[in-house]
């Protein structure tokens, strides 16, 4: 269940994650349980995202808001959306191809 499984692993396991966040191991375990069993389906509760990001920054663990807060499907959607938007952007061109923008005519 992502992103919880990866974040817990990268922080050093259940015990280490619970110590970092100053909460019980049971709370961290719930992140990896389905909603039907009282879990979060792999989602990390909002109140823990910032402390996790701070810990990762201090300890050089390569996590971002996207890797901590979004599922792999959500991250892929953003990648696809960014790709689509970037491909649609057309660089502005000058009205005259021979115009040097910002350069005075030397004639």
Biopython code that builds the backbone (N, CA, C, O; Angstrom):
import numpy as np
from Bio.PDB.StructureBuilder import StructureBuilder

atoms = [
    (1, "UNK", "N", (0.837, -1.176, 0.000)),
    (1, "UNK", "CA", (0.000, 0.000, 0.000)),
    (1, "UNK", "C", (0.888, 1.247, 0.000)),
    (1, "UNK", "O", (1.595, 1.534, 0.966)),
    (2, "UNK", "N", (0.829, 1.951, -1.078)),
    (2, "UNK", "CA", (1.686, 3.120, -1.269)),
    (2, "UNK", "C", (0.920, 4.422, -1.032)),
    (2, "UNK", "O", (-0.284, 4.492, -1.278)),
    (3, "UNK", "N", (1.606, 5.430, -0.564)),
    (3, "UNK", "CA", (3.038, 5.576, -0.357)),
    (3, "UNK", "C", (3.525, 5.118, 1.014)),
    (3, "UNK", "O", (4.727, 5.158, 1.279)),
    (4, "UNK", "N", (2.620, 4.683, 1.891)),
    (4, "UNK", "CA", (2.989, 4.340, 3.268)),
    (4, "UNK", "C", (4.101, 3.302, 3.350)),
    (4, "UNK", "O", (5.053, 3.484, 4.109)),
    (5, "UNK", "N", (4.003, 2.219, 2.587)),
    (5, "UNK", "CA", (4.988, 1.150, 2.677)),
    (5, "UNK", "C", (6.393, 1.660, 2.369)),
    (5, "UNK", "O", (7.339, 1.337, 3.088)),
    (6, "UNK", "N", (6.536, 2.442, 1.323)),
    (6, "UNK", "CA", (7.852, 2.960, 0.939)),
    (6, "UNK", "C", (8.378, 3.954, 1.973)),
    (6, "UNK", "O", (9.554, 3.905, 2.335)),
    (7, "UNK", "N", (7.528, 4.842, 2.443)),
    (7, "UNK", "CA", (7.968, 5.841, 3.421)),
    (7, "UNK", "C", (8.382, 5.168, 4.718)),
    (7, "UNK", "O", (9.421, 5.507, 5.283)),
    (8, "UNK", "N", (7.592, 4.223, 5.197)),
    (8, "UNK", "CA", (7.935, 3.499, 6.432)),
    (8, "UNK", "C", (9.276, 2.789, 6.258)),
    (8, "UNK", "O", (10.129, 2.845, 7.143)),
    (9, "UNK", "N", (9.459, 2.130, 5.129)),
    (9, "UNK", "CA", (10.734, 1.446, 4.854)),
    (9, "UNK", "C", (11.901, 2.431, 4.858)),
    (9, "UNK", "O", (12.933, 2.177, 5.479)),
    (10, "UNK", "N", (11.732, 3.552, 4.165)),
    (10, "UNK", "CA", (12.824, 4.519, 4.044)),
    (10, "UNK", "C", (13.143, 5.235, 5.345)),
    (10, "UNK", "O", (14.254, 5.735, 5.523)),
    (11, "UNK", "N", (12.174, 5.290, 6.257)),
    (11, "UNK", "CA", (12.426, 5.906, 7.566)),
    (11, "UNK", "C", (13.020, 4.916, 8.561)),
    (11, "UNK", "O", (13.396, 5.303, 9.668)),
    (12, "UNK", "N", (13.108, 3.643, 8.181)),
    (12, "UNK", "CA", (13.749, 2.671, 9.049)),
    (12, "UNK", "C", (12.820, 1.649, 9.675)),
    (12, "UNK", "O", (13.226, 0.917, 10.578)),
    (13, "UNK", "N", (11.575, 1.585, 9.210)),
    (13, "UNK", "CA", (10.638, 0.592, 9.725)),
    (13, "UNK", "C", (9.580, 1.208, 10.627)),
    (13, "UNK", "O", (9.555, 2.415, 10.866)),
    (14, "UNK", "N", (8.709, 0.335, 11.117)),
    (14, "UNK", "CA", (7.590, 0.791, 11.951)),
    (14, "UNK", "C", (8.050, 1.493, 13.225)),
    (14, "UNK", "O", (7.575, 2.580, 13.555)),
    (15, "UNK", "N", (8.977, 0.859, 13.933)),
    (15, "UNK", "CA", (9.448, 1.432, 15.200)),
    (15, "UNK", "C", (10.112, 2.777, 15.009)),
    (15, "UNK", "O", (9.834, 3.725, 15.743)),
    (16, "UNK", "N", (10.993, 2.862, 14.018)),
    (16, "UNK", "CA", (11.695, 4.125, 13.763)),
    (16, "UNK", "C", (10.714, 5.214, 13.338)),
    (16, "UNK", "O", (10.819, 6.357, 13.783)),
    (17, "UNK", "N", (9.765, 4.862, 12.483)),
    (17, "UNK", "CA", (8.778, 5.841, 12.024)),
    (17, "UNK", "C", (7.934, 6.340, 13.192)),
    (17, "UNK", "O", (7.653, 7.535, 13.292)),
    (18, "UNK", "N", (7.533, 5.436, 14.069)),
    (18, "UNK", "CA", (6.724, 5.857, 15.216)),
    (18, "UNK", "C", (7.528, 6.750, 16.162)),
    (18, "UNK", "O", (6.977, 7.689, 16.736)),
    (19, "UNK", "N", (8.822, 6.471, 16.332)),
    (19, "UNK", "CA", (9.659, 7.333, 17.177)),
    (19, "UNK", "C", (9.841, 8.710, 16.538)),
    (19, "UNK", "O", (9.761, 9.732, 17.221)),
    (20, "UNK", "N", (10.085, 8.732, 15.227)),
    (20, "UNK", "CA", (10.265, 9.997, 14.514)),
    (20, "UNK", "C", (9.025, 10.871, 14.660)),
    (20, "UNK", "O", (9.132, 12.077, 14.879)),
    (21, "UNK", "N", (7.848, 10.258, 14.537)),
    (21, "UNK", "CA", (6.587, 11.006, 14.571)),
    (21, "UNK", "C", (5.976, 11.088, 15.962)),
    (21, "UNK", "O", (4.916, 11.685, 16.152)),
    (22, "UNK", "N", (6.656, 10.481, 16.937)),
    (22, "UNK", "CA", (6.207, 10.494, 18.326)),
    (22, "UNK", "C", (4.772, 9.992, 18.458)),
    (22, "UNK", "O", (3.916, 10.644, 19.055)),
    (23, "UNK", "N", (4.541, 8.830, 17.891)),
    (23, "UNK", "CA", (3.231, 8.193, 17.961)),
    (23, "UNK", "C", (3.433, 6.694, 18.128)),
    (23, "UNK", "O", (4.561, 6.207, 18.055)),
    (24, "UNK", "N", (2.370, 5.976, 18.347)),
    (24, "UNK", "CA", (2.477, 4.540, 18.551)),
    (24, "UNK", "C", (2.683, 3.769, 17.255)),
    (24, "UNK", "O", (2.317, 4.227, 16.173)),
    (25, "UNK", "N", (3.272, 2.599, 17.388)),
    (25, "UNK", "CA", (3.500, 1.724, 16.235)),
    (25, "UNK", "C", (2.172, 1.343, 15.583)),
    (25, "UNK", "O", (2.084, 1.233, 14.360)),
    (26, "UNK", "N", (1.140, 1.144, 16.404)),
    (26, "UNK", "CA", (-0.167, 0.759, 15.866)),
    (26, "UNK", "C", (-0.696, 1.817, 14.882)),
    (26, "UNK", "O", (-1.297, 1.481, 13.861)),
    (27, "UNK", "N", (-0.465, 3.091, 15.203)),
    (27, "UNK", "CA", (-0.893, 4.182, 14.320)),
    (27, "UNK", "C", (-0.220, 4.057, 12.958)),
    (27, "UNK", "O", (-0.864, 4.234, 11.924)),
    (28, "UNK", "N", (1.064, 3.755, 12.960)),
    (28, "UNK", "CA", (1.816, 3.629, 11.709)),
    (28, "UNK", "C", (1.361, 2.382, 10.947)),
    (28, "UNK", "O", (1.222, 2.418, 9.724)),
    (29, "UNK", "N", (1.131, 1.287, 11.663)),
    (29, "UNK", "CA", (0.658, 0.052, 11.016)),
    (29, "UNK", "C", (-0.645, 0.266, 10.263)),
    (29, "UNK", "O", (-0.842, -0.299, 9.187)),
    (30, "UNK", "N", (-1.534, 1.077, 10.821)),
    (30, "UNK", "CA", (-2.837, 1.332, 10.194)),
    (30, "UNK", "C", (-2.708, 1.915, 8.794)),
    (30, "UNK", "O", (-3.588, 1.703, 7.960)),
    (31, "UNK", "N", (-1.633, 2.644, 8.518)),
    (31, "UNK", "CA", (-1.461, 3.247, 7.204)),
    (31, "UNK", "C", (-1.452, 2.188, 6.109)),
    (31, "UNK", "O", (-1.866, 2.450, 4.979)),
    (32, "UNK", "N", (-0.982, 0.999, 6.444)),
    (32, "UNK", "CA", (-0.852, -0.064, 5.434)),
    (32, "UNK", "C", (-2.055, -1.006, 5.395)),
    (32, "UNK", "O", (-2.049, -1.978, 4.640)),
    (33, "UNK", "N", (-3.063, -0.738, 6.180)),
    (33, "UNK", "CA", (-4.270, -1.578, 6.187)),
    (33, "UNK", "C", (-5.345, -0.978, 5.295)),
    (33, "UNK", "O", (-5.403, 0.238, 5.113)),
    (34, "UNK", "N", (-6.205, -1.843, 4.734)),
    (34, "UNK", "CA", (-7.327, -1.326, 3.954)),
    (34, "UNK", "C", (-8.320, -0.584, 4.853)),
    (34, "UNK", "O", (-8.369, -0.810, 6.062)),
    (35, "UNK", "N", (-9.090, 0.281, 4.256)),
    (35, "UNK", "CA", (-10.084, 1.064, 4.996)),
    (35, "UNK", "C", (-11.045, 0.143, 5.735)),
    (35, "UNK", "O", (-11.459, 0.444, 6.855)),
    (36, "UNK", "N", (-11.401, -0.980, 5.113)),
    (36, "UNK", "CA", (-12.339, -1.920, 5.729)),
    (36, "UNK", "C", (-11.827, -2.459, 7.066)),
    (36, "UNK", "O", (-12.615, -2.884, 7.911)),
    (37, "UNK", "N", (-10.513, -2.439, 7.253)),
    (37, "UNK", "CA", (-9.929, -2.926, 8.514)),
    (37, "UNK", "C", (-9.429, -1.777, 9.380)),
    (37, "UNK", "O", (-8.577, -1.974, 10.247)),
    (38, "UNK", "N", (-9.954, -0.585, 9.150)),
    (38, "UNK", "CA", (-9.589, 0.564, 9.979)),
    (38, "UNK", "C", (-8.330, 1.269, 9.553)),
    (38, "UNK", "O", (-7.803, 2.100, 10.293)),
    (39, "UNK", "N", (-7.834, 0.951, 8.367)),
    (39, "UNK", "CA", (-6.601, 1.565, 7.887)),
    (39, "UNK", "C", (-6.837, 2.747, 6.975)),
    (39, "UNK", "O", (-7.947, 3.271, 6.884)),
    (40, "UNK", "N", (-5.779, 3.160, 6.302)),
    (40, "UNK", "CA", (-5.852, 4.325, 5.417)),
    (40, "UNK", "C", (-5.574, 3.967, 3.954)),
    (40, "UNK", "O", (-5.440, 4.858, 3.116)),
    (41, "UNK", "N", (-5.487, 2.677, 3.645)),
    (41, "UNK", "CA", (-5.232, 2.230, 2.259)),
    (41, "UNK", "C", (-3.899, 2.724, 1.721)),
    (41, "UNK", "O", (-3.771, 2.947, 0.517)),
    (42, "UNK", "N", (-2.914, 2.900, 2.572)),
    (42, "UNK", "CA", (-1.597, 3.342, 2.124)),
    (42, "UNK", "C", (-1.391, 4.841, 2.179)),
    (42, "UNK", "O", (-0.282, 5.324, 1.949)),
    (43, "UNK", "N", (-2.436, 5.578, 2.479)),
    (43, "UNK", "CA", (-2.305, 7.035, 2.580)),
    (43, "UNK", "C", (-1.693, 7.405, 3.925)),
    (43, "UNK", "O", (-1.982, 6.785, 4.948)),
    (44, "UNK", "N", (-0.859, 8.410, 3.903)),
    (44, "UNK", "CA", (-0.280, 8.921, 5.144)),
    (44, "UNK", "C", (-1.150, 10.092, 5.583)),
    (44, "UNK", "O", (-1.359, 11.026, 4.809)),
    (45, "UNK", "N", (-1.661, 10.056, 6.812)),
    (45, "UNK", "CA", (-2.512, 11.155, 7.280)),
    (45, "UNK", "C", (-1.801, 12.510, 7.167)),
    (45, "UNK", "O", (-0.597, 12.636, 7.390)),
    (46, "UNK", "N", (-2.579, 13.477, 6.823)),
    (46, "UNK", "CA", (-2.071, 14.815, 6.532)),
    (46, "UNK", "C", (-1.179, 15.381, 7.635)),
    (46, "UNK", "O", (-0.165, 16.016, 7.344)),
    (47, "UNK", "N", (-1.545, 15.160, 8.893)),
    (47, "UNK", "CA", (-0.779, 15.772, 9.993)),
    (47, "UNK", "C", (0.647, 15.233, 10.101)),
    (47, "UNK", "O", (1.483, 15.838, 10.772)),
    (48, "UNK", "N", (0.936, 14.103, 9.447)),
    (48, "UNK", "CA", (2.276, 13.526, 9.515)),
    (48, "UNK", "C", (3.144, 13.881, 8.303)),
    (48, "UNK", "O", (4.352, 13.649, 8.325)),
    (49, "UNK", "N", (2.555, 14.430, 7.269)),
    (49, "UNK", "CA", (3.320, 14.676, 6.038)),
    (49, "UNK", "C", (4.442, 15.684, 6.259)),
    (49, "UNK", "O", (5.580, 15.422, 5.870)),
    (50, "UNK", "N", (4.154, 16.818, 6.867)),
    (50, "UNK", "CA", (5.201, 17.822, 7.075)),
    (50, "UNK", "C", (6.325, 17.303, 7.976)),
    (50, "UNK", "O", (7.493, 17.468, 7.625)),
    (51, "UNK", "N", (6.021, 16.680, 9.127)),
    (51, "UNK", "CA", (7.126, 16.139, 9.939)),
    (51, "UNK", "C", (7.965, 15.107, 9.184)),
    (51, "UNK", "O", (9.180, 15.047, 9.370)),
    (52, "UNK", "N", (7.342, 14.309, 8.350)),
    (52, "UNK", "CA", (8.099, 13.336, 7.555)),
    (52, "UNK", "C", (9.020, 14.062, 6.588)),
    (52, "UNK", "O", (10.192, 13.708, 6.455)),
    (53, "UNK", "N", (8.493, 15.074, 5.914)),
    (53, "UNK", "CA", (9.314, 15.821, 4.954)),
    (53, "UNK", "C", (10.487, 16.525, 5.634)),
    (53, "UNK", "O", (11.588, 16.570, 5.085)),
    (54, "UNK", "N", (10.253, 17.072, 6.822)),
    (54, "UNK", "CA", (11.337, 17.718, 7.566)),
    (54, "UNK", "C", (12.405, 16.691, 7.916)),
    (54, "UNK", "O", (13.595, 16.937, 7.722)),
    (55, "UNK", "N", (11.982, 15.541, 8.430)),
    (55, "UNK", "CA", (12.936, 14.484, 8.780)),
    (55, "UNK", "C", (13.729, 14.050, 7.541)),
    (55, "UNK", "O", (14.946, 13.876, 7.606)),
    (56, "UNK", "N", (13.048, 13.882, 6.444)),
    (56, "UNK", "CA", (13.720, 13.458, 5.205)),
    (56, "UNK", "C", (14.730, 14.500, 4.742)),
    (56, "UNK", "O", (15.823, 14.146, 4.299)),
    (57, "UNK", "N", (14.381, 15.767, 4.837)),
    (57, "UNK", "CA", (15.301, 16.832, 4.429)),
    (57, "UNK", "C", (16.545, 16.856, 5.318)),
    (57, "UNK", "O", (17.664, 16.990, 4.823)),
    (58, "UNK", "N", (16.348, 16.727, 6.621)),
    (58, "UNK", "CA", (17.466, 16.766, 7.567)),
    (58, "UNK", "C", (18.388, 15.560, 7.391)),
    (58, "UNK", "O", (19.604, 15.677, 7.549)),
    (59, "UNK", "N", (17.810, 14.399, 7.065)),
    (59, "UNK", "CA", (18.586, 13.167, 6.977)),
    (59, "UNK", "C", (18.871, 12.739, 5.535)),
    (59, "UNK", "O", (19.275, 11.603, 5.285)),
    (60, "UNK", "N", (18.660, 13.647, 4.605)),
    (60, "UNK", "CA", (18.975, 13.414, 3.194)),
    (60, "UNK", "C", (18.299, 12.160, 2.632)),
    (60, "UNK", "O", (18.910, 11.374, 1.908)),
    (61, "UNK", "N", (17.031, 11.997, 2.984)),
    (61, "UNK", "CA", (16.219, 10.898, 2.454)),
    (61, "UNK", "C", (15.416, 11.478, 1.291)),
    (61, "UNK", "O", (14.684, 12.449, 1.483)),
    (62, "UNK", "N", (15.533, 10.915, 0.102)),
    (62, "UNK", "CA", (14.957, 11.540, -1.089)),
    (62, "UNK", "C", (13.442, 11.392, -1.230)),
    (62, "UNK", "O", (12.959, 10.630, -2.067)),
    (63, "UNK", "N", (12.708, 12.120, -0.412)),
    (63, "UNK", "CA", (11.252, 12.143, -0.544)),
    (63, "UNK", "C", (10.805, 13.579, -0.760)),
    (63, "UNK", "O", (11.419, 14.521, -0.259)),
    (64, "UNK", "N", (9.728, 13.729, -1.513)),
    (64, "UNK", "CA", (9.129, 15.028, -1.782)),
    (64, "UNK", "C", (7.666, 14.965, -1.349)),
    (64, "UNK", "O", (7.179, 13.910, -0.941)),
    (65, "UNK", "N", (6.986, 16.071, -1.438)),
    (65, "UNK", "CA", (5.554, 16.081, -1.130)),
    (65, "UNK", "C", (4.844, 15.047, -1.990)),
    (65, "UNK", "O", (3.968, 14.326, -1.512)),
    (66, "UNK", "N", (5.221, 14.979, -3.250)),
    (66, "UNK", "CA", (4.566, 14.026, -4.149)),
    (66, "UNK", "C", (4.789, 12.581, -3.722)),
    (66, "UNK", "O", (3.855, 11.782, -3.775)),
    (67, "UNK", "N", (6.001, 12.221, -3.301)),
    (67, "UNK", "CA", (6.250, 10.824, -2.949)),
    (67, "UNK", "C", (5.680, 10.450, -1.589)),
    (67, "UNK", "O", (5.467, 9.270, -1.311)),
    (68, "UNK", "N", (5.434, 11.438, -0.744)),
    (68, "UNK", "CA", (4.875, 11.162, 0.581)),
    (68, "UNK", "C", (3.345, 11.248, 0.577)),
    (68, "UNK", "O", (2.677, 10.474, 1.263)),
    (69, "UNK", "N", (2.801, 12.177, -0.185)),
    (69, "UNK", "CA", (1.362, 12.436, -0.099)),
    (69, "UNK", "C", (0.527, 11.820, -1.212)),
    (69, "UNK", "O", (-0.690, 11.703, -1.071)),
    (70, "UNK", "N", (1.152, 11.426, -2.311)),
    (70, "UNK", "CA", (0.376, 10.928, -3.451)),
    (70, "UNK", "C", (0.625, 9.452, -3.714)),
    (70, "UNK", "O", (1.713, 8.935, -3.463)),
    (71, "UNK", "N", (-0.390, 8.792, -4.216)),
    (71, "UNK", "CA", (-0.243, 7.396, -4.622)),
    (71, "UNK", "C", (0.542, 7.356, -5.940)),
    (71, "UNK", "O", (0.652, 8.375, -6.623)),
    (72, "UNK", "N", (1.082, 6.201, -6.297)),
    (72, "UNK", "CA", (1.772, 6.099, -7.588)),
    (72, "UNK", "C", (0.876, 6.505, -8.765)),
    (72, "UNK", "O", (1.349, 7.115, -9.724)),
    (73, "UNK", "N", (-0.403, 6.169, -8.691)),
    (73, "UNK", "CA", (-1.329, 6.539, -9.763)),
    (73, "UNK", "C", (-1.492, 8.051, -9.849)),
    (73, "UNK", "O", (-1.538, 8.609, -10.945)),
    (74, "UNK", "N", (-1.577, 8.714, -8.704)),
    (74, "UNK", "CA", (-1.712, 10.168, -8.690)),
    (74, "UNK", "C", (-0.444, 10.829, -9.231)),
    (74, "UNK", "O", (-0.517, 11.801, -9.983)),
    (75, "UNK", "N", (0.722, 10.294, -8.842)),
    (75, "UNK", "CA", (1.982, 10.846, -9.355)),
    (75, "UNK", "C", (2.069, 10.679, -10.866)),
    (75, "UNK", "O", (2.499, 11.595, -11.567)),
    (76, "UNK", "N", (1.666, 9.518, -11.370)),
    (76, "UNK", "CA", (1.699, 9.285, -12.809)),
    (76, "UNK", "C", (0.757, 10.225, -13.535)),
    (76, "UNK", "O", (1.089, 10.724, -14.610)),
    (77, "UNK", "N", (-0.415, 10.476, -12.966)),
    (77, "UNK", "CA", (-1.357, 11.409, -13.558)),
    (77, "UNK", "C", (-0.715, 12.786, -13.702)),
    (77, "UNK", "O", (-0.854, 13.431, -14.741)),
    (78, "UNK", "N", (-0.005, 13.243, -12.652)),
    (78, "UNK", "CA", (0.661, 14.543, -12.720)),
    (78, "UNK", "C", (1.748, 14.563, -13.789)),
    (78, "UNK", "O", (1.892, 15.545, -14.517)),
    (79, "UNK", "N", (2.514, 13.476, -13.883)),
    (79, "UNK", "CA", (3.551, 13.394, -14.912)),
    (79, "UNK", "C", (2.916, 13.497, -16.294)),
    (79, "UNK", "O", (3.383, 14.254, -17.145)),
    (80, "UNK", "N", (1.863, 12.744, -16.507)),
    (80, "UNK", "CA", (1.173, 12.769, -17.798)),
    (80, "UNK", "C", (0.607, 14.158, -18.085)),
    (80, "UNK", "O", (0.696, 14.648, -19.211)),
    (81, "UNK", "N", (0.034, 14.780, -17.079)),
    (81, "UNK", "CA", (-0.547, 16.109, -17.249)),
    (81, "UNK", "C", (0.535, 17.127, -17.574)),
    (81, "UNK", "O", (0.360, 17.960, -18.464)),
    (82, "UNK", "N", (1.646, 17.065, -16.862)),
    (82, "UNK", "CA", (2.751, 17.993, -17.117)),
    (82, "UNK", "C", (3.295, 17.805, -18.525)),
    (82, "UNK", "O", (3.597, 18.778, -19.216)),
    (83, "UNK", "N", (3.418, 16.565, -18.945)),
    (83, "UNK", "CA", (3.908, 16.275, -20.295)),
    (83, "UNK", "C", (2.956, 16.849, -21.333)),
    (83, "UNK", "O", (3.386, 17.459, -22.313)),
    (84, "UNK", "N", (1.675, 16.651, -21.115)),
    (84, "UNK", "CA", (0.667, 17.158, -22.045)),
    (84, "UNK", "C", (0.711, 18.684, -22.112)),
    (84, "UNK", "O", (0.656, 19.260, -23.198)),
    (85, "UNK", "N", (0.809, 19.332, -20.966)),
    (85, "UNK", "CA", (0.827, 20.790, -20.920)),
    (85, "UNK", "C", (2.104, 21.322, -21.558)),
    (85, "UNK", "O", (2.052, 22.291, -22.315)),
    (86, "UNK", "N", (3.237, 20.715, -21.270)),
    (86, "UNK", "CA", (4.514, 21.173, -21.834)),
    (86, "UNK", "C", (4.537, 21.040, -23.348)),
    (86, "UNK", "O", (5.111, 21.883, -24.037)),
    (87, "UNK", "N", (3.928, 20.006, -23.862)),
    (87, "UNK", "CA", (3.924, 19.796, -25.307)),
    (87, "UNK", "C", (3.016, 20.789, -26.018)),
    (87, "UNK", "O", (3.200, 21.050, -27.206)),
    (88, "UNK", "N", (2.050, 21.340, -25.317)),
    (88, "UNK", "CA", (1.120, 22.283, -25.922)),
    (88, "UNK", "C", (1.649, 23.706, -25.917)),
    (88, "UNK", "O", (1.146, 24.556, -26.652)),
    (89, "UNK", "N", (2.652, 23.975, -25.101)),
    (89, "UNK", "CA", (3.196, 25.325, -25.012)),
    (89, "UNK", "C", (4.084, 25.573, -26.225)),
    (89, "UNK", "O", (4.979, 24.783, -26.527)),
    (90, "UNK", "N", (3.831, 26.659, -26.901)),
    (90, "UNK", "CA", (4.619, 27.031, -28.065)),
    (90, "UNK", "C", (5.444, 28.238, -27.678)),
    (90, "UNK", "O", (4.920, 29.209, -27.132)),
    (91, "UNK", "N", (6.728, 28.177, -27.960)),
    (91, "UNK", "CA", (7.610, 29.284, -27.617)),
    (91, "UNK", "C", (7.207, 30.523, -28.411)),
    (91, "UNK", "O", (6.904, 30.430, -29.601)),
    (92, "UNK", "N", (7.203, 31.680, -27.755)),
    (92, "UNK", "CA", (6.856, 32.898, -28.474)),
    (92, "UNK", "C", (7.896, 33.200, -29.537)),
    (92, "UNK", "O", (9.091, 32.994, -29.329)),
    (93, "UNK", "N", (7.442, 33.679, -30.650)),
    (93, "UNK", "CA", (8.373, 34.030, -31.715)),
    (93, "UNK", "C", (8.223, 35.507, -32.021)),
    (93, "UNK", "O", (7.196, 36.120, -31.730)),
    (94, "UNK", "N", (9.251, 36.057, -32.605)),
    (94, "UNK", "CA", (9.200, 37.465, -32.970)),
    (94, "UNK", "C", (8.372, 37.619, -34.239)),
    (94, "UNK", "O", (8.273, 36.690, -35.041)),
    (95, "UNK", "N", (7.782, 38.790, -34.416)),
    (95, "UNK", "CA", (7.014, 38.999, -35.634)),
    (95, "UNK", "C", (7.900, 38.958, -36.878)),
    (95, "UNK", "O", (7.421, 38.671, -37.975)),
    (96, "UNK", "N", (9.158, 39.239, -36.712)),
    (96, "UNK", "CA", (10.108, 39.215, -37.811)),
    (96, "UNK", "C", (11.263, 38.320, -37.399)),
    (96, "UNK", "O", (11.933, 38.613, -36.408)),
    (97, "UNK", "N", (11.513, 37.264, -38.107)),
    (97, "UNK", "CA", (12.550, 36.310, -37.710)),
    (97, "UNK", "C", (13.925, 36.939, -37.619)),
    (97, "UNK", "O", (14.802, 36.401, -36.943)),
    (98, "UNK", "N", (14.132, 38.044, -38.271)),
    (98, "UNK", "CA", (15.442, 38.686, -38.260)),
    (98, "UNK", "C", (15.597, 39.690, -37.123)),
    (98, "UNK", "O", (16.638, 40.335, -36.996)),
    (99, "UNK", "N", (14.576, 39.820, -36.308)),
    (99, "UNK", "CA", (14.626, 40.778, -35.206)),
    (99, "UNK", "C", (15.428, 40.190, -34.060)),
    (99, "UNK", "O", (15.186, 39.054, -33.653)),
    (100, "UNK", "N", (16.367, 40.941, -33.542)),
    (100, "UNK", "CA", (17.106, 40.559, -32.340)),
    (100, "UNK", "C", (16.471, 41.295, -31.172)),
    (100, "UNK", "O", (16.690, 42.494, -30.995)),
    (101, "UNK", "N", (15.698, 40.593, -30.386)),
    (101, "UNK", "CA", (15.023, 41.212, -29.267)),
    (101, "UNK", "C", (16.035, 41.712, -28.251)),
    (101, "UNK", "O", (16.939, 40.974, -27.858)),
    (102, "UNK", "N", (15.892, 42.951, -27.826)),
    (102, "UNK", "CA", (16.748, 43.518, -26.792)),
    (102, "UNK", "C", (18.089, 44.003, -27.304)),
    (102, "UNK", "O", (18.910, 44.458, -26.507)),
    (103, "UNK", "N", (18.346, 43.927, -28.599)),
    (103, "UNK", "CA", (19.611, 44.368, -29.154)),
    (103, "UNK", "C", (19.332, 45.547, -30.080)),
    (103, "UNK", "O", (18.486, 45.470, -30.970)),
    (104, "UNK", "N", (20.052, 46.629, -29.855)),
    (104, "UNK", "CA", (19.860, 47.826, -30.690)),
    (104, "UNK", "C", (20.390, 47.571, -32.083)),
    (104, "UNK", "O", (21.385, 46.867, -32.258)),
    (105, "UNK", "N", (19.723, 48.145, -33.078)),
    (105, "UNK", "CA", (20.224, 48.057, -34.464)),
    (105, "UNK", "C", (21.520, 48.854, -34.561)),
    (105, "UNK", "O", (21.593, 49.994, -34.102)),
    (106, "UNK", "N", (22.504, 48.269, -35.140)),
    (106, "UNK", "CA", (23.819, 48.914, -35.214)),
    (106, "UNK", "C", (23.984, 49.680, -36.514)),
    (106, "UNK", "O", (25.086, 50.158, -36.784)),
    (107, "UNK", "N", (22.976, 49.819, -37.313)),
    (107, "UNK", "CA", (23.098, 50.492, -38.597)),
    (107, "UNK", "C", (23.093, 51.979, -38.469)),
    (107, "UNK", "O", (23.188, 52.685, -39.473)),
]
sb = StructureBuilder()
sb.init_structure("model")
sb.init_model(0)
sb.init_chain("A")
sb.init_seg("    ")
for serial, (resi, resn, name, xyz) in enumerate(atoms, 1):
    if name == "N":
        sb.init_residue(resn, " ", resi, " ")
    sb.init_atom(name, np.array(xyz, "f"), 0.0, 1.0, " ", f" {name:<3s}", serial, name[0])
structure = sb.get_structure()
